[in-house]
Amino acid sequence: ARFLSTLYNHVSADPGIYDITVEDPSENFTRLRNFVDTVKCSKLAAFAPEKLRAGFTQCMAEEARIRYKITAVQSRKMYEILRLRSTDTANKSEYRAYRLDVKRRRNTAFQKEKKAMARQRERLSDEELKALDATKTPEQQHEFLERSYQELEVEYRKVIERVAAFVDF
């Protein structure tokens, strides 16, 4: 974590670098980066707990990119982790609002896939179309979305626990 943080600090000083991307990161590297980026973003004014409840903003993405060279996709993830951290999960409406916010982002992938598949439909045979339609019912998509959200929340909670154990917020 210290090495990655040192690297970020060094790179952040270079105005010629727009952001830091990692092509095909391993799960362990992703966990490490999430930890380091969560610590860094937690110190930014745009990621203050009262601002997190208002939703992800371009201001958050810009501040994370300018200050730490964090990509917009990664800053969105940091927003979700920090918002979970500041969400009162015992408050049903607050927790529900958080879950829906994350699920809306996750559902975007389904919508993109639908558009891509609509373009591909012309090239598929009737048999291929039937097989494709059978695998993506709305119920299956909802089930997958719920399952993937639960897995994501588990990962986010691990980051939150690690940050709490090693860094005084």
Salt bridges, closest charged atoms under 4 A:
GLU27 OE1 - ARG31 NH2 3.33
GLU62 OE1 - ARG65 NH2 2.98
GLU80 OE2 - ARG76 NE 2.95
GLU80 OE2 - ARG105 NE 2.43
GLU94 OE2 - ARG53 NE 3.53
ASP101 OD1 - ARG76 NH2 3.39
ASP101 OD2 - ARG83 NH1 3.03
GLU113 OE2 - LYS136 NZ 3.66
ASP133 OD1 - ARG121 NH2 2.47
GLU146 OE1 - LYS103 NZ 2.22
GLU153 OE2 - ARG157 NH2 2.87
GLU155 OE1 - ARG31 NE 3.21
GLU155 OE2 - LYS158 NZ 3.53
